[in-house]
């Protein structure tokens, strides 16, 4: 391993630069993974209840009030 560092030192790349690049890369990967983990907690997993769907259909005017009341009675 020291042979590699000696070769890199001859090319003008210091071990401090390599260590800094390593830590910067590690931080970038950690931020990316945390971001992916946090984005998995979206509301896409939220499921509407049948009553909520019925209320939306009634609000849109797709069903009459009589149909709404009958269906609501069976859902509860």
Buried (B, 14 or more C-beta within 10 A) or exposed (E): EEEEEEEBEEEEEEEEEEEEEEEEEEEEEEEEEEEEEEEEEEEEEEEEEEEEEBBEBBEEEEBEEEEBEEBBEEEE
